[in-house]
Amino acid sequence: MNYRRVALQIAYDGSVFYGWQKQYISPTVQEIIEQALEKIVKEKVNLTGSGRTDSGVHAFCQIAHFDFNLNMNMEQLKLAITTKIPNSIKVLNAWEVSNDFHARYSATKRHYMYLISKEINPFQRLYYANLYKYQINVHIMNEAAKYFLGEKDFTSFCKPNPDVKNHSCIIENLSVEDLDKCYAIKISANRFLHNMVRRIVGALVIISHKKHNPKIINQWIASKKHEQKNFFTAPANGLYLTKVDYPPDIFPYQIRELDII
């Protein structure tokens, strides 16, 4: 049978899923899309994402690949999937890619955004973090953000996982913006560890609230302790996977960008 490799760009509302990755608890985004694909191709499908997102975390740009054996063009495939998935998931793009392409291992950079609401709004509770008891100072947070940049061991900023031996990541950009209705924290790195973005957000907020010297981040990183009492893990609902970068020679496609703010 002649298989072709297909890459999908997927957006989803994470508030109704137990994360991306298929697991013992349902529903997950991967599970729902695999079930839709299996109805189309009439065989088992293994969908591989660029990375996992936790329960409650949203995505504008999850990239995933699978191998496909039907004579359909990409627009037909996208429409076929759309008829079999809930409105909480949208396939924004479908591309035929080389068999060398891997959604996770071919990726060179991931981009996330974290939104903190400025006021209590019951209609935003699933899509913005509500951190009202903390004093947010964008200037202090941006000063602190500089100490996260570069290649560092982020053991102190991730959930323990015995399967993960390497805790080194390269953060290329980290900034905090003061917008009309929210604060937006944007971060880009070559890879992220489990809960890493949410713990970095928690650290920035604590530094702002307690008016710590931003250099304290160097101490927290150097301690290499998974269990931290110095800061907290920010709630999942404010976090969005916004973009995944790939080398242009293996993925020469325009990724559609969405925005919530």
Stockholm file with secondary structure:
# STOCKHOLM 1.0

chainA/1-261         MNYRRVALQIAYDGSVFYGWQKQYISPTVQEIIEQALEKIVKEKVNLTGSGRTDSGVHAFCQIAHFDFNLNMNMEQLKLAITTKIPNSIKVLNAWEVSNDFHARYSATKRHYMYLISKEINPFQRLYYANLYKYQINVHIMNEAAKYFLGEKDFTSFCKPNPDVKNHSCIIENLSVEDLDKCYAIKISANRFLHNMVRRIVGALVIISHKKHNPKIINQWIASKKHEQKNFFTAPANGLYLTKVDYPPDIFPYQIRELDII
#=GR chainA/1-261 SS CCCEEEEEEEEECGGGSSCSSCCSSSCCHHHHHHHHHHHHHSSCCCCEESSCCCTTCEEEEEEEEEEECSCCCHHHHHHHHHTTSCTTEEEEEEEEECTTCCTTTTCCEEEEEEEEESSCCTTSTTTSBCCTTSCCCHHHHHHHHGGGCEEEECGGGSCCCTTCCCCEEEEEEEEEEECSSEEEEEEEESCCCTTHHHHHHHHHHHHHHHTCCTTHHHHHHHHCCSSCSSSCCCCGGGEEEEEEECCTTTCCCCCCCCCCC
#=GC SS_cons         CCCEEEEEEEEECGGGSSCSSCCSSSCCHHHHHHHHHHHHHSSCCCCEESSCCCTTCEEEEEEEEEEECSCCCHHHHHHHHHTTSCTTEEEEEEEEECTTCCTTTTCCEEEEEEEEESSCCTTSTTTSBCCTTSCCCHHHHHHHHGGGCEEEECGGGSCCCTTCCCCEEEEEEEEEEECSSEEEEEEEESCCCTTHHHHHHHHHHHHHHHTCCTTHHHHHHHHCCSSCSSSCCCCGGGEEEEEEECCTTTCCCCCCCCCCC
//
